[in-house]
Amino acid sequence: MSDPSLRQRGHGIADEIHTGHRDSPSQPSRAPLRRMSSEGVDSEDDRLIDETNIGDVMRQVPQSTDQINVILDSLPARWRNYVVRTVFTCLMVSGFCLIIYLGPLALMFTTLGVQVKCFQEIIAIGYSTLKPIKLNNFMRPLVTYHRFISFCLYVIGFVWFVLSLTKNYYMRQFSLFAWTHVTLLIVVTQSYLILQNMFEGLIWFIVPVSMIVCNDVMAYLFGFFFGKTPLIKLSPKKTWEGFIGGGILTVILGMIFSAVLCQYKYFVCPIEYSEDLERTTMDCEPSPLFHPTEYHFPVELAYVNKLLPLNIPMTVTMCPFVLHSLSLSLFSSIIGPFGGFFASGFKRAFKIKDFGDIIPGHGGIVDRFDCQYLMATFVNVYISSFIRAPNASKLFQLILRLRTEDQFKLHQLLSDHLNSTNVLNSF
């Protein structure tokens, strides 16, 4: 039996919280938790989630407000939301284009900022329901061996956590421990993968991000104007019309956008540091992935041309990356929305409308980036599985790290191999 109040966002959820509404009378009420006895029964302080505090989450976690909508009082509520979302979507897209223009460094700092804000929004919800355990803060300088020092600090924190475990509070402490690690996995790890994708070439960052944005916008527009069939109970406003319409346009626009970006070295060249220029550079000879290639359609298509006066060309010329973008667009339009559904379920579990109120009409940063992290993981796995190959420039950088005698030995081994295979005679 579904609760009708869960099918409304915003005021419906707020009314439910402020009136103290709980499950319907037909559902069995929860038995009060007992304090720990000598037999080991869980105490009230050791509950996984203090459900009496869930009603306070909306008051403690900032929610999107209607302050801007006051200007649009003459419009119906549905159209007020549409205008606000459209205006701030255009502003965010313009800001994204400006960041791309500023270069890789600006993109990296933006990714870091989004990562920090997403982490803060998710952790804030946990702290609003679980009493935080006060620990002494400490800072350690990060030097050359950043990864090793980070791991050592993590181990110290892990040992510290184990030593701080207290009777009657085990469940609460482990729930905070799990909450932090899940947030790290969702936010920090995915942000690291985004940076890894970026170093393969800005196109591997811009195209996937743009596809998710395109799918969100187009699905919203199709759902707003044509949506009638609900898609999933977790997010009642999502419709099949928006899901299908947004997916089709994402595939089409994604391939067109990819074909345009393939023409510019700025987007396709990996980000590398030039010792001669003493700065990062994106000037290279583009890989075959970004060179126009002629593809032949199946022979069976010739029979269709004979039967029907369509004059379909039997060949098409495009960059191989455009074909790869088809896989990216299909993932962003079919699997990507499930990141949003996951976030919707998370918010409903805590009876909140948004993760924050930093973006009017949209909510918090997590509300806008809930699909991006799933996409970043897919792109990183896709590059590792189908794209990445040994690169002479990267191998040379590794060779330079070798000692002089090791470099000479490698030279001898490579010369002997080329001579034995008669490769040098062919040049």
C-alpha positions, 0 to 999 in steps of 0.5 A: 500500500503506497502512502499518497503523501509520498507522491508529492514533493515540497509542501506535501512532504513538509506538511507530513513532517510538521504535522507529525504524520507517520505510517498509516493506521493499518500498518503496525506501529513500531515497538519502542526500543529498550535500553540495553540490559545485561542480556545484551538487548540494544539500548535506545541510544544505539539505534541505527537511525534515530527516527524521532529526528527524521522529522527535523531533517528538513528544518536542519538541511536547507531546502529550496525556497520560493523567494524567487517565485514571488516575482512570478506570482501571476503565473500558475505554480507549474509554470513558475517552476518551469521558468525558474528552472529554465533560467538557472539551467541556462545560467549553469550551462553558460557557466560550464562553457566559461569554465571550459574556455578557462582551461583544464585547471579551471575544470579541475578546481570546479570538479574539486569544488563540486566534490566538496559540496556534494560530500558536505550535503550528504554528510549533513543529512547523516549528522542531522539524524545521528548525533555526531561524535566529537573527535579532535581535529588534526592536520598533517602536511601533504608532501611528495608522497601524497598517496602513501601519507593519505593511506597512513592517515586513513589507517590511523583513523581506522585504528582510532575508530576501533579504539574509540568503540564504546559499549551501548554505542556500537550501532551508532558508531558503525552507522556513522563509519559506513555513512562516511565510507559510502559517501567517499565511494560515491563522491570522492572516488567518482571525482577522482575518476572524472579527473582521470578521464579529463587527462585522456582529453577534455572530450572525454569529460565534456561529452559525457557531462553534456550528455547527462545535462542534455538528457536531464533537460530534454527529459524534463521538457518532454515530460513537462509538455507531453508526460502522462505515463508515470515511470517509477514510483520513487520519482512520480514526476518522471514519465515514460514520455520524458524518458524516451524523448530525452533518450532519443534526443540525447543520442542524436545531439550527442553524436553531433556534438562529438563530431564537432569537438573532434575537429579541435586539438584542444579537446582531443589531445591528452593533458600533458606537462611540457618541460620545455614550455614549463606548463601543461599543453594540449598540442599533439598529433590526434590519435586515429580515434579522431581522424575521419574514417570511411565506413561501409554499410552492409551489402544488404542495404544495396538491395533496399536501394534497388527495391525502394527509390531511397538512394541511401549512400553505401558509405559514410565518413566520420571519426571513430569517436562518434561511434563511441559517443553512441555508447556513451549517449545510450548509457547516459539516457538509459542507465544515467537516470537511475542515479537520479532515482537512487537520489530520490529514494535517498531523499524520501527515506529522510523525508526531504525535498532537496539536498540543499538550496544552493541552486534555485529551482533545482536544489543542492549540488547533489540534486544536479550531479546525482547522475554524473558520478555513475556516468564518470565511472562508466567512461573510465571503465570504457576508456580502460577497456576499449580505448587506452593503448600504449603511448610512445610519449608516456612510455618515454616519460617512464624511461626518463625516470630510469637510471642511466645504466637502465636506460642504456640496457633498455636501448640495447634490448630494443636495438637487438629486438629490432635487428633480429626482426629486420624491422629497421631494414623496412624503414 
